[in-house]
């Protein structure tokens, strides 16, 4: 039975799991993106997002709390410096998981986990599409204004004139047979 199973243990002891998540979080903060398995990335997201939220308030207490999880002075400096500036207005959702496919050796689902504000290709809005070139065929056949139509000839809308052939005037397919 799986009663009360709150998180994935990832097949490791608690000390090994905590050390692994701490190292992965440090790598994510320093490198802004890492490639790992999908199960580890989902657990890392739960581990690192509260730490990033804590980094919004730069106080001694929050620095010590985050340091107790990460155990790396360089990652604390980066997290409370440049990362906290970029995510200051974001209400949550600091990481993105992009699935990459299956690993060759053991067929594990691999993915890329990254900090959202550091992927420049995803941040930029799509460029405006260039206007497509349209055919000019219809413009030259149509008169531009009423002044181009001679006033001595009456124009009747809906009835063909002598210059315009009708469907009755065109040859039928059975008339064109050479038999």
OpenMM code with the backbone's topology and positions (N, CA, C; nanometers):
from openmm import Vec3, app, unit

residues = "UNK UNK UNK UNK UNK UNK UNK UNK UNK UNK UNK UNK UNK UNK UNK UNK UNK UNK UNK UNK UNK UNK UNK UNK UNK UNK UNK UNK UNK UNK UNK UNK UNK UNK UNK UNK UNK UNK UNK UNK UNK UNK UNK UNK UNK UNK UNK UNK UNK UNK UNK UNK UNK UNK UNK UNK UNK UNK UNK UNK UNK UNK UNK UNK UNK UNK UNK UNK UNK UNK UNK UNK UNK UNK UNK UNK UNK UNK UNK UNK UNK UNK UNK UNK UNK UNK UNK UNK UNK UNK UNK UNK UNK UNK UNK UNK UNK UNK UNK UNK UNK UNK UNK UNK UNK UNK UNK UNK UNK UNK UNK UNK UNK UNK UNK UNK UNK UNK UNK UNK UNK UNK UNK UNK UNK UNK UNK UNK UNK UNK UNK UNK UNK UNK UNK UNK UNK UNK UNK UNK UNK UNK UNK UNK UNK UNK UNK UNK UNK UNK UNK UNK UNK UNK UNK UNK UNK UNK UNK UNK UNK UNK UNK UNK UNK UNK UNK UNK UNK UNK UNK UNK UNK UNK UNK UNK UNK UNK UNK".split()
positions = [
    Vec3(0.0830, -0.1182, 0.0000),
    Vec3(0.0000, 0.0000, 0.0000),
    Vec3(0.0877, 0.1250, 0.0000),
    Vec3(0.0386, 0.2298, -0.0615),
    Vec3(0.1172, 0.3516, -0.0760),
    Vec3(0.0547, 0.4664, 0.0017),
    Vec3(0.0006, 0.4392, 0.1187),
    Vec3(-0.0617, 0.5455, 0.1967),
    Vec3(0.0435, 0.6472, 0.2411),
    Vec3(0.0126, 0.7724, 0.2224),
    Vec3(0.0987, 0.8791, 0.2738),
    Vec3(0.2301, 0.8950, 0.2004),
    Vec3(0.2414, 0.8395, 0.0804),
    Vec3(0.3653, 0.8551, 0.0053),
    Vec3(0.3641, 0.9930, -0.0592),
    Vec3(0.4377, 1.0854, -0.0017),
    Vec3(0.4329, 1.2242, -0.0460),
    Vec3(0.5291, 1.2535, -0.1599),
    Vec3(0.6424, 1.1836, -0.1664),
    Vec3(0.7416, 1.2159, -0.2690),
    Vec3(0.8110, 1.0889, -0.3154),
    Vec3(0.8801, 1.0991, -0.4259),
    Vec3(0.9530, 0.9876, -0.4838),
    Vec3(1.0863, 0.9726, -0.4106),
    Vec3(1.1127, 0.8546, -0.3613),
    Vec3(1.2361, 0.8313, -0.2865),
    Vec3(1.3547, 0.8081, -0.3785),
    Vec3(1.3286, 0.7889, -0.5065),
    Vec3(1.4307, 0.7753, -0.6098),
    Vec3(1.5267, 0.6589, -0.5850),
    Vec3(1.4850, 0.5597, -0.5090),
    Vec3(1.5669, 0.4406, -0.4857),
    Vec3(1.6918, 0.4687, -0.4056),
    Vec3(1.6890, 0.5657, -0.3182),
    Vec3(1.8063, 0.6037, -0.2415),
    Vec3(1.7709, 0.6193, -0.0938),
    Vec3(1.8719, 0.6146, -0.0103),
    Vec3(1.8489, 0.6424, 0.1307),
    Vec3(1.8253, 0.7921, 0.1468),
    Vec3(1.7754, 0.8330, 0.2616),
    Vec3(1.7415, 0.9744, 0.2786),
    Vec3(1.8660, 1.0631, 0.2721),
    Vec3(1.9779, 1.0194, 0.3273),
    Vec3(2.1003, 1.1000, 0.3240),
    Vec3(2.1510, 1.1141, 0.1804),
    Vec3(2.1462, 1.0039, 0.1059),
    Vec3(2.1913, 1.0074, -0.0332),
    Vec3(2.0996, 1.0961, -0.1171),
    Vec3(1.9705, 1.0861, -0.0924),
    Vec3(1.8723, 1.1656, -0.1672),
    Vec3(1.8905, 1.3155, -0.1383),
    Vec3(1.9094, 1.3503, -0.0105),
    Vec3(1.9283, 1.4912, 0.0249),
    Vec3(2.0566, 1.5464, -0.0363),
    Vec3(2.1634, 1.4685, -0.0342),
    Vec3(2.2897, 1.5133, -0.0930),
    Vec3(2.2770, 1.5289, -0.2442),
    Vec3(2.2090, 1.4344, -0.3075),
    Vec3(2.1918, 1.4413, -0.4528),
    Vec3(2.1089, 1.5636, -0.4924),
    Vec3(1.9963, 1.5880, -0.4228),
    Vec3(1.9129, 1.7036, -0.4551),
    Vec3(1.9854, 1.8354, -0.4267),
    Vec3(2.0665, 1.8380, -0.3209),
    Vec3(2.1438, 1.9579, -0.2904),
    Vec3(2.2443, 1.9860, -0.4013),
    Vec3(2.3136, 1.8824, -0.4486),
    Vec3(2.4112, 1.8995, -0.5562),
    Vec3(2.3436, 1.9386, -0.6870),
    Vec3(2.2288, 1.8793, -0.7151),
    Vec3(2.1578, 1.9136, -0.8376),
    Vec3(2.1051, 2.0569, -0.8326),
    Vec3(2.0569, 2.1000, -0.7172),
    Vec3(2.0084, 2.2367, -0.7020),
    Vec3(2.1229, 2.3365, -0.7181),
    Vec3(2.2389, 2.3041, -0.6631),
    Vec3(2.3556, 2.3898, -0.6790),
    Vec3(2.3952, 2.4003, -0.8250),
    Vec3(2.3957, 2.2878, -0.8951),
    Vec3(2.4296, 2.2892, -1.0374),
    Vec3(2.3282, 2.3680, -1.1180),
    Vec3(2.2010, 2.3545, -1.0834),
    Vec3(2.0966, 2.4280, -1.1542),
    Vec3(2.1119, 2.5789, -1.1339),
    Vec3(2.1424, 2.6201, -1.0129),
    Vec3(2.1567, 2.7632, -0.9843),
    Vec3(2.2804, 2.8199, -1.0536),
    Vec3(2.3899, 2.7456, -1.0523),
    Vec3(2.5126, 2.7964, -1.1124),
    Vec3(2.5102, 2.7912, -1.2642),
    Vec3(2.4547, 2.6835, -1.3221),
    Vec3(2.4575, 2.6653, -1.4677),
    Vec3(2.3288, 2.7075, -1.5377),
    Vec3(2.2240, 2.7330, -1.4622),
    Vec3(2.0925, 2.7779, -1.5119),
    Vec3(2.0135, 2.6688, -1.5835),
    Vec3(2.0736, 2.5575, -1.6195),
    Vec3(2.0009, 2.4437, -1.6768),
    Vec3(2.0858, 2.3178, -1.6619),
    Vec3(2.0182, 2.2054, -1.6372),
    Vec3(2.0874, 2.0766, -1.6296),
    Vec3(2.0028, 1.9715, -1.6988),
    Vec3(2.0676, 1.8679, -1.7437),
    Vec3(1.9983, 1.7559, -1.8069),
    Vec3(1.9996, 1.6387, -1.7095),
    Vec3(1.8822, 1.5802, -1.6882),
    Vec3(1.8691, 1.4714, -1.5914),
    Vec3(1.7486, 1.3866, -1.6292),
    Vec3(1.7148, 1.2918, -1.5429),
    Vec3(1.5963, 1.2104, -1.5697),
    Vec3(1.4714, 1.2865, -1.5255),
    Vec3(1.3587, 1.2446, -1.5780),
    Vec3(1.2334, 1.3139, -1.5499),
    Vec3(1.1948, 1.3031, -1.4021),
    Vec3(1.2144, 1.1870, -1.3419),
    Vec3(1.1785, 1.1686, -1.2006),
    Vec3(1.2633, 1.2578, -1.1100),
    Vec3(1.3928, 1.2666, -1.1389),
    Vec3(1.4796, 1.3526, -1.0588),
    Vec3(1.4448, 1.4999, -1.0783),
    Vec3(1.4098, 1.5369, -1.2011),
    Vec3(1.3759, 1.6769, -1.2290),
    Vec3(1.2493, 1.7179, -1.1556),
    Vec3(1.1512, 1.6292, -1.1494),
    Vec3(1.0275, 1.6628, -1.0788),
    Vec3(1.0524, 1.6794, -0.9290),
    Vec3(1.1391, 1.5973, -0.8729),
    Vec3(1.1735, 1.6113, -0.7312),
    Vec3(1.2594, 1.7350, -0.7079),
    Vec3(1.3476, 1.7643, -0.8035),
    Vec3(1.4325, 1.8825, -0.7905),
    Vec3(1.3494, 2.0093, -0.7948),
    Vec3(1.2447, 2.0101, -0.8750),
    Vec3(1.1571, 2.1276, -0.8816),
    Vec3(1.0939, 2.1541, -0.7454),
    Vec3(1.0456, 2.0486, -0.6794),
    Vec3(0.9861, 2.0654, -0.5462),
    Vec3(1.0892, 2.1105, -0.4431),
    Vec3(1.2158, 2.0740, -0.4664),
    Vec3(1.3227, 2.1059, -0.3724),
    Vec3(1.3723, 2.2489, -0.3892),
    Vec3(1.3870, 2.2942, -0.5155),
    Vec3(1.4551, 2.4199, -0.5407),
    Vec3(1.3610, 2.5406, -0.5448),
    Vec3(1.2363, 2.5225, -0.5821),
    Vec3(1.1468, 2.6389, -0.5942),
    Vec3(1.1215, 2.7092, -0.4608),
    Vec3(1.1018, 2.6380, -0.3487),
    Vec3(1.0905, 2.7105, -0.2209),
    Vec3(1.2183, 2.7857, -0.1834),
    Vec3(1.3344, 2.7321, -0.2251),
    Vec3(1.4603, 2.8006, -0.1964),
    Vec3(1.4707, 2.9302, -0.2767),
    Vec3(1.4244, 2.9267, -0.4012),
    Vec3(1.4274, 3.0475, -0.4840),
    Vec3(1.3300, 3.1508, -0.4282),
    Vec3(1.2164, 3.1051, -0.3783),
    Vec3(1.1210, 3.1974, -0.3174),
    Vec3(1.1828, 3.2628, -0.1940),
    Vec3(1.2564, 3.1862, -0.1154),
    Vec3(1.3230, 3.2419, 0.0034),
    Vec3(1.4267, 3.3460, -0.0353),
    Vec3(1.4864, 3.3291, -0.1541),
    Vec3(1.5921, 3.4210, -0.1971),
    Vec3(1.5380, 3.5586, -0.2325),
    Vec3(1.4064, 3.5726, -0.2453),
    Vec3(1.3492, 3.7043, -0.2755),
    Vec3(1.3718, 3.8026, -0.1612),
    Vec3(1.3702, 3.7527, -0.0376),
    Vec3(1.3977, 3.8385, 0.0771),
    Vec3(1.5424, 3.8160, 0.1187),
    Vec3(1.6269, 3.9138, 0.0951),
    Vec3(1.7690, 3.9004, 0.1249),
    Vec3(1.7954, 3.9400, 0.2694),
    Vec3(1.7856, 3.8420, 0.3587),
    Vec3(1.8167, 3.8660, 0.4995),
    Vec3(1.9131, 3.7577, 0.5463),
    Vec3(1.9716, 3.7795, 0.6579),
    Vec3(2.0663, 3.6820, 0.7127),
    Vec3(1.9963, 3.5497, 0.7411),
    Vec3(1.8760, 3.5589, 0.7935),
    Vec3(1.8013, 3.4369, 0.8250),
    Vec3(1.7716, 3.3543, 0.6998),
    Vec3(1.7254, 3.4204, 0.5916),
    Vec3(1.6930, 3.3445, 0.4713),
    Vec3(1.8197, 3.2897, 0.4055),
    Vec3(1.9297, 3.3624, 0.4138),
    Vec3(2.0565, 3.3116, 0.3599),
    Vec3(2.1018, 3.1875, 0.4364),
    Vec3(2.0883, 3.1896, 0.5686),
    Vec3(2.1296, 3.0732, 0.6484),
    Vec3(2.0379, 2.9544, 0.6249),
    Vec3(1.9097, 2.9815, 0.6067),
    Vec3(1.8153, 2.8729, 0.5808),
    Vec3(1.8465, 2.8063, 0.4470),
    Vec3(1.8703, 2.8856, 0.3446),
    Vec3(1.9011, 2.8297, 0.2124),
    Vec3(2.0367, 2.7602, 0.2154),
    Vec3(2.1320, 2.8151, 0.2898),
    Vec3(2.2633, 2.7512, 0.2984),
    Vec3(2.2550, 2.6143, 0.3648),
    Vec3(2.1605, 2.5969, 0.4577),
    Vec3(2.1464, 2.4655, 0.5225),
    Vec3(2.1015, 2.3591, 0.4221),
    Vec3(2.0352, 2.4009, 0.3130),
    Vec3(1.9946, 2.3068, 0.2092),
    Vec3(2.1027, 2.2882, 0.1031),
    Vec3(2.1681, 2.3961, 0.0621),
    Vec3(2.2581, 2.3884, -0.0526),
    Vec3(2.4030, 2.3595, -0.0163),
    Vec3(2.4511, 2.4079, 0.0971),
    Vec3(2.5882, 2.3854, 0.1433),
    Vec3(2.6932, 2.4321, 0.0422),
    Vec3(2.6655, 2.5443, -0.0253),
    Vec3(2.7601, 2.5961, -0.1231),
    Vec3(2.7541, 2.7485, -0.1217),
    Vec3(2.8668, 2.8120, -0.0887),
    Vec3(2.8690, 2.9580, -0.0800),
    Vec3(2.8531, 3.0232, -0.2172),
    Vec3(2.9104, 2.9611, -0.3198),
    Vec3(2.9004, 3.0179, -0.4551),
    Vec3(2.7563, 3.0188, -0.5040),
    Vec3(2.6845, 2.9106, -0.4789),
    Vec3(2.5456, 2.9047, -0.5242),
    Vec3(2.4576, 3.0019, -0.4453),
    Vec3(2.4886, 3.0233, -0.3164),
    Vec3(2.4135, 3.1200, -0.2362),
    Vec3(2.4351, 3.2604, -0.2919),
    Vec3(2.5601, 3.2907, -0.3270),
    Vec3(2.5926, 3.4224, -0.3819),
    Vec3(2.5192, 3.4445, -0.5145),
    Vec3(2.5187, 3.3446, -0.5996),
    Vec3(2.4498, 3.3558, -0.7288),
    Vec3(2.2994, 3.3640, -0.7100),
    Vec3(2.2455, 3.2816, -0.6194),
    Vec3(2.1009, 3.2780, -0.5977),
    Vec3(2.0497, 3.4112, -0.5425),
    Vec3(2.1152, 3.4652, -0.4423),
    Vec3(2.0686, 3.5894, -0.3811),
    Vec3(2.1110, 3.7124, -0.4618),
    Vec3(2.2026, 3.6956, -0.5571),
    Vec3(2.2459, 3.8074, -0.6395),
    Vec3(2.1665, 3.8162, -0.7685),
    Vec3(2.2182, 3.7508, -0.8722),
    Vec3(2.1591, 3.7671, -1.0056),
    Vec3(2.0266, 3.6941, -1.0239),
    Vec3(2.0094, 3.5779, -0.9617),
    Vec3(1.8829, 3.5044, -0.9799),
    Vec3(1.7682, 3.5771, -0.9109),
    Vec3(1.7921, 3.6266, -0.7909),
    Vec3(1.6862, 3.6964, -0.7169),
    Vec3(1.6419, 3.8238, -0.7881),
    Vec3(1.7327, 3.8908, -0.8582),
    Vec3(1.6958, 4.0107, -0.9336),
    Vec3(1.6002, 3.9775, -1.0477),
    Vec3(1.6294, 3.8682, -1.1177),
    Vec3(1.5469, 3.8330, -1.2336),
    Vec3(1.4085, 3.7841, -1.1941),
    Vec3(1.3973, 3.7155, -1.0811),
    Vec3(1.2689, 3.6553, -1.0430),
    Vec3(1.1927, 3.7399, -0.9419),
    Vec3(1.2343, 3.8622, -0.9220),
    Vec3(1.1742, 3.9457, -0.8173),
    Vec3(1.0246, 3.9665, -0.8380),
    Vec3(0.9790, 3.9797, -0.9603),
    Vec3(0.8374, 4.0069, -0.9864),
    Vec3(0.7576, 3.8806, -1.0166),
    Vec3(0.8244, 3.7690, -1.0369),
    Vec3(0.7545, 3.6445, -1.0723),
    Vec3(0.6914, 3.5832, -0.9476),
    Vec3(0.5631, 3.5464, -0.9524),
    Vec3(0.4963, 3.4933, -0.8330),
    Vec3(0.5242, 3.3457, -0.8064),
    Vec3(0.5902, 3.2773, -0.8936),
    Vec3(0.6205, 3.1356, -0.8749),
    Vec3(0.6511, 3.0736, -1.0090),
    Vec3(0.6758, 2.9433, -1.0107),
    Vec3(0.7054, 2.8759, -1.1364),
    Vec3(0.8386, 2.9197, -1.1927),
    Vec3(0.9443, 2.9005, -1.1165),
    Vec3(1.0756, 2.9497, -1.1561),
    Vec3(1.1496, 2.8524, -1.2467),
    Vec3(1.1031, 2.7281, -1.2542),
    Vec3(1.1728, 2.6278, -1.3353),
    Vec3(1.0819, 2.5757, -1.4450),
    Vec3(1.1441, 2.5238, -1.5491),
    Vec3(1.0726, 2.4648, -1.6624),
    Vec3(1.1357, 2.3293, -1.6920),
    Vec3(1.0517, 2.2293, -1.7169),
    Vec3(1.1001, 2.0964, -1.7527),
    Vec3(1.0642, 2.0710, -1.8982),
    Vec3(1.1648, 2.0400, -1.9785),
    Vec3(1.1456, 2.0102, -2.1202),
    Vec3(1.1877, 1.8657, -2.1427),
    Vec3(1.0952, 1.7818, -2.1870),
    Vec3(1.1252, 1.6411, -2.2094),
    Vec3(1.2094, 1.6256, -2.3351),
    Vec3(1.3120, 1.5400, -2.3257),
    Vec3(1.4043, 1.5211, -2.4373),
    Vec3(1.3891, 1.3867, -2.5059),
    Vec3(1.3370, 1.2871, -2.4379),
    Vec3(1.3266, 1.1546, -2.4975),
    Vec3(1.3805, 1.0515, -2.4008),
    Vec3(1.4168, 0.9353, -2.4529),
    Vec3(1.4644, 0.8274, -2.3679),
    Vec3(1.6157, 0.8124, -2.3796),
    Vec3(1.6781, 0.7763, -2.2668),
    Vec3(1.8220, 0.7563, -2.2626),
    Vec3(1.8560, 0.6256, -2.3314),
    Vec3(1.9706, 0.6208, -2.3958),
    Vec3(2.0067, 0.5049, -2.4770),
    Vec3(2.0316, 0.3795, -2.3936),
    Vec3(2.0987, 0.3928, -2.2807),
    Vec3(2.1387, 0.2751, -2.2048),
    Vec3(2.0252, 0.2041, -2.1339),
    Vec3(1.9452, 0.2770, -2.0579),
    Vec3(1.8416, 0.2142, -1.9766),
    Vec3(1.7004, 0.2601, -2.0122),
    Vec3(1.6859, 0.3372, -2.1193),
    Vec3(1.5551, 0.3820, -2.1681),
    Vec3(1.4817, 0.4697, -2.0665),
    Vec3(1.5572, 0.5405, -1.9817),
    Vec3(1.4955, 0.6311, -1.8840),
    Vec3(1.4533, 0.7598, -1.9549),
    Vec3(1.3421, 0.8180, -1.9099),
    Vec3(1.2957, 0.9455, -1.9657),
    Vec3(1.3929, 1.0550, -1.9236),
    Vec3(1.4521, 1.1231, -2.0192),
    Vec3(1.5434, 1.2323, -1.9870),
    Vec3(1.4752, 1.3652, -2.0155),
    Vec3(1.5227, 1.4676, -1.9469),
    Vec3(1.4641, 1.6003, -1.9650),
    Vec3(1.5678, 1.7057, -1.9328),
    Vec3(1.5311, 1.8272, -1.9643),
    Vec3(1.6136, 1.9427, -1.9357),
    Vec3(1.5352, 2.0272, -1.8363),
    Vec3(1.5955, 2.0560, -1.7220),
    Vec3(1.5304, 2.1452, -1.6254),
    Vec3(1.6111, 2.2740, -1.6246),
    Vec3(1.5408, 2.3867, -1.6355),
    Vec3(1.6098, 2.5141, -1.6459),
    Vec3(1.5345, 2.6212, -1.5693),
    Vec3(1.6053, 2.7267, -1.5381),
    Vec3(1.5429, 2.8432, -1.4771),
    Vec3(1.4732, 2.9217, -1.5881),
    Vec3(1.3481, 2.9570, -1.5653),
    Vec3(1.2628, 3.0142, -1.6695),
    Vec3(1.3176, 3.1457, -1.7235),
    Vec3(1.3661, 3.2324, -1.6396),
    Vec3(1.4066, 3.3660, -1.6824),
    Vec3(1.5402, 3.3695, -1.7540),
    Vec3(1.6063, 3.2560, -1.7690),
    Vec3(1.7376, 3.2550, -1.8321),
    Vec3(1.7369, 3.1948, -1.9715),
    Vec3(1.6238, 3.1469, -2.0215),
    Vec3(1.6178, 3.0945, -2.1566),
    Vec3(1.5749, 3.2078, -2.2488),
    Vec3(1.6695, 3.2632, -2.3218),
    Vec3(1.6429, 3.3806, -2.4052),
    Vec3(1.5518, 3.3474, -2.5230),
    Vec3(1.5588, 3.2247, -2.5742),
    Vec3(1.4748, 3.1911, -2.6893),
    Vec3(1.3278, 3.1824, -2.6512),
    Vec3(1.2984, 3.1421, -2.5282),
    Vec3(1.1598, 3.1321, -2.4851),
    Vec3(1.1051, 3.2683, -2.4395),
    Vec3(1.1934, 3.3583, -2.3961),
    Vec3(1.1481, 3.4867, -2.3446),
    Vec3(1.1092, 3.5846, -2.4540),
    Vec3(1.1825, 3.5817, -2.5664),
    Vec3(1.1567, 3.6786, -2.6721),
    Vec3(1.0233, 3.6507, -2.7377),
    Vec3(0.9442, 3.7552, -2.7626),
    Vec3(0.8186, 3.7322, -2.8344),
    Vec3(0.8482, 3.6953, -2.9794),
    Vec3(0.7565, 3.6261, -3.0403),
    Vec3(0.7749, 3.5844, -3.1786),
    Vec3(0.7825, 3.7070, -3.2685),
    Vec3(0.8746, 3.7081, -3.3651),
    Vec3(0.8836, 3.8245, -3.4529),
    Vec3(0.7596, 3.8345, -3.5406),
    Vec3(0.7264, 3.9594, -3.5776),
    Vec3(0.6098, 3.9809, -3.6629),
    Vec3(0.6347, 3.9152, -3.7976),
    Vec3(0.5315, 3.8493, -3.8466),
    Vec3(0.5438, 3.7819, -3.9746),
    Vec3(0.5511, 3.8864, -4.0853),
    Vec3(0.6346, 3.8584, -4.1841),
    Vec3(0.6450, 3.9482, -4.2978),
    Vec3(0.5158, 3.9401, -4.3782),
    Vec3(0.4775, 4.0503, -4.4370),
    Vec3(0.3553, 4.0507, -4.5151),
    Vec3(0.3752, 3.9621, -4.6371),
    Vec3(0.2740, 3.8837, -4.6657),
    Vec3(0.2844, 3.7951, -4.7804),
    Vec3(0.2561, 3.8730, -4.9071),
    Vec3(0.3163, 3.8288, -5.0145),
    Vec3(0.2941, 3.8954, -5.1417),
    Vec3(0.1650, 3.8436, -5.2010),
    Vec3(0.0821, 3.9327, -5.2424),
    Vec3(-0.0472, 3.8970, -5.2979),
    Vec3(-0.0432, 3.9113, -5.4490),
    Vec3(-0.1291, 3.8397, -5.5138),
    Vec3(-0.1403, 3.8481, -5.6587),
    Vec3(-0.1997, 3.9831, -5.6966),
    Vec3(-0.1496, 4.0427, -5.8037),
    Vec3(-0.1995, 4.1722, -5.8483),
    Vec3(-0.2952, 4.1560, -5.9657),
    Vec3(-0.3340, 4.0339, -5.9928),
    Vec3(-0.4173, 4.0065, -6.1081),
    Vec3(-0.5508, 4.0780, -6.1016),
    Vec3(-0.6127, 4.0810, -5.9880),
    Vec3(-0.7452, 4.1380, -5.9747),
    Vec3(-0.7460, 4.2896, -5.9817),
    Vec3(-0.6375, 4.3542, -5.9461),
    Vec3(-0.6355, 4.5001, -5.9410),
    Vec3(-0.6328, 4.5630, -6.0792),
    Vec3(-0.5597, 4.5059, -6.1755),
    Vec3(-0.5472, 4.5679, -6.3070),
    Vec3(-0.6729, 4.5495, -6.3907),
    Vec3(-0.7492, 4.4433, -6.3701),
    Vec3(-0.8693, 4.4175, -6.4484),
    Vec3(-0.9847, 4.5055, -6.4040),
    Vec3(-0.9862, 4.5437, -6.2792),
    Vec3(-1.0943, 4.6243, -6.2248),
    Vec3(-1.0650, 4.7724, -6.2423),
    Vec3(-1.1631, 4.8523, -6.2819),
    Vec3(-1.1373, 4.9966, -6.2886),
    Vec3(-1.1235, 5.0537, -6.1480),
    Vec3(-1.0331, 5.1500, -6.1359),
    Vec3(-1.0051, 5.2070, -6.0051),
    Vec3(-1.1176, 5.2982, -5.9583),
    Vec3(-1.1735, 5.3789, -6.0501),
    Vec3(-1.2797, 5.4713, -6.0116),
    Vec3(-1.3911, 5.4659, -6.1137),
    Vec3(-1.4988, 5.5361, -6.0857),
    Vec3(-1.6107, 5.5415, -6.1799),
    Vec3(-1.5771, 5.6279, -6.3005),
    Vec3(-1.4767, 5.7117, -6.2936),
    Vec3(-1.4398, 5.7985, -6.4048),
    Vec3(-1.3818, 5.7183, -6.5203),
    Vec3(-1.3296, 5.5972, -6.4916),
    Vec3(-1.2715, 5.5164, -6.5979),
    Vec3(-1.3791, 5.4538, -6.6861),
    Vec3(-1.5032, 5.4428, -6.6405),
    Vec3(-1.6115, 5.3854, -6.7189),
    Vec3(-1.6717, 5.4959, -6.8055),
    Vec3(-1.6817, 5.4739, -6.9371),
    Vec3(-1.7419, 5.5774, -7.0217),
    Vec3(-1.8876, 5.5984, -6.9838),
    Vec3(-1.9298, 5.7251, -6.9816),
    Vec3(-2.0645, 5.7579, -6.9354),
    Vec3(-2.1715, 5.7333, -7.0422),
    Vec3(-2.1323, 5.7218, -7.1736),
    Vec3(-2.2333, 5.7027, -7.2770),
    Vec3(-2.2857, 5.5598, -7.2830),
    Vec3(-2.2128, 5.4620, -7.2223),
    Vec3(-2.2602, 5.3242, -7.2213),
    Vec3(-2.3227, 5.2947, -7.0856),
    Vec3(-2.4446, 5.2511, -7.0845),
    Vec3(-2.5066, 5.2172, -6.9561),
    Vec3(-2.4484, 5.0861, -6.9040),
    Vec3(-2.4260, 5.0797, -6.7745),
    Vec3(-2.3757, 4.9575, -6.7127),
    Vec3(-2.4873, 4.8941, -6.6341),
    Vec3(-2.5115, 4.7683, -6.6653),
    Vec3(-2.6148, 4.6933, -6.5958),
    Vec3(-2.5446, 4.5830, -6.5190),
    Vec3(-2.5686, 4.5805, -6.3928),
    Vec3(-2.5055, 4.4801, -6.3084),
    Vec3(-2.5857, 4.3519, -6.3185),
    Vec3(-2.5177, 4.2415, -6.3407),
    Vec3(-2.5843, 4.1114, -6.3426),
    Vec3(-2.6122, 4.0594, -6.4818),
    Vec3(-2.6222, 4.1441, -6.5854),
    Vec3(-2.6467, 4.0968, -6.7210),
    Vec3(-2.5173, 4.1093, -6.7999),
    Vec3(-2.4818, 4.0056, -6.8768),
    Vec3(-2.3577, 4.0130, -6.9543),
    Vec3(-2.3749, 4.1070, -7.0728),
    Vec3(-2.2698, 4.1769, -7.1055),
    Vec3(-2.2707, 4.2643, -7.2220),
    Vec3(-2.2273, 4.1844, -7.3439),
    Vec3(-2.2245, 4.2451, -7.4599),
    Vec3(-2.1886, 4.1754, -7.5829),
    Vec3(-2.0434, 4.1310, -7.5802),
    Vec3(-1.9584, 4.2061, -7.5122),
    Vec3(-1.8166, 4.1715, -7.5060),
    Vec3(-1.7911, 4.0531, -7.4145),
    Vec3(-1.8816, 4.0293, -7.3201),
    Vec3(-1.8608, 3.9199, -7.2251),
    Vec3(-1.9365, 3.7972, -7.2727),
    Vec3(-1.8684, 3.6855, -7.2967),
    Vec3(-1.9387, 3.5636, -7.3392),
    Vec3(-2.0156, 3.5032, -7.2230),
    Vec3(-2.1265, 3.4412, -7.2546),
    Vec3(-2.2066, 3.3750, -7.1521),
    Vec3(-2.1766, 3.2274, -7.1534),
    Vec3(-2.2317, 3.1557, -7.0560),
    Vec3(-2.2122, 3.0115, -7.0485),
    Vec3(-2.2807, 2.9425, -7.1657),
    Vec3(-2.3890, 3.0008, -7.2203),
    Vec3(-2.4592, 2.9400, -7.3326),
    Vec3(-2.3779, 2.9510, -7.4614),
    Vec3(-2.2938, 3.0543, -7.4726),
    Vec3(-2.2140, 3.0739, -7.5926),
    Vec3(-2.0941, 2.9810, -7.5987),
    Vec3(-2.0458, 2.9364, -7.4845),
    Vec3(-1.9261, 2.8525, -7.4839),
    Vec3(-1.9591, 2.7140, -7.5372),
    Vec3(-1.8637, 2.6500, -7.6064),
    Vec3(-1.8910, 2.5159, -7.6628),
    Vec3(-1.9077, 2.4133, -7.5536),
    Vec3(-1.9998, 2.3223, -7.5740),
    Vec3(-2.0245, 2.2157, -7.4789),
    Vec3(-1.9265, 2.1025, -7.5070),
    Vec3(-1.8994, 2.0191, -7.4086),
    Vec3(-1.8028, 1.9106, -7.4298),
    Vec3(-1.8488, 1.8121, -7.5375),
    Vec3(-1.9793, 1.7884, -7.5533),
    Vec3(-2.0226, 1.6946, -7.6549),
    Vec3(-2.0121, 1.7558, -7.7954),
    Vec3(-2.0131, 1.8910, -7.8065),
    Vec3(-2.0005, 1.9551, -7.9373),
    Vec3(-1.8576, 1.9465, -7.9886),
    Vec3(-1.7617, 1.9358, -7.9037),
    Vec3(-1.6227, 1.9355, -7.9460),
    Vec3(-1.5740, 1.7981, -7.9846),
    Vec3(-1.6561, 1.6941, -7.9741),
    Vec3(-1.6140, 1.5599, -8.0096),
    Vec3(-1.5965, 1.5509, -8.1616),
    Vec3(-1.4878, 1.4969, -8.2126),
    Vec3(-1.4681, 1.4898, -8.3574),
    Vec3(-1.5397, 1.3728, -8.4241),
    Vec3(-1.6305, 1.3020, -8.3657),
    Vec3(-1.6974, 1.1862, -8.4237),
    Vec3(-1.7956, 1.2214, -8.5280),
] * unit.nanometer
topology = app.Topology()
chain = topology.addChain("A")
for resn in residues:
    res = topology.addResidue(resn, chain)
    for name in ("N", "CA", "C"):
        topology.addAtom(name, app.Element.getBySymbol(name[0]), res)
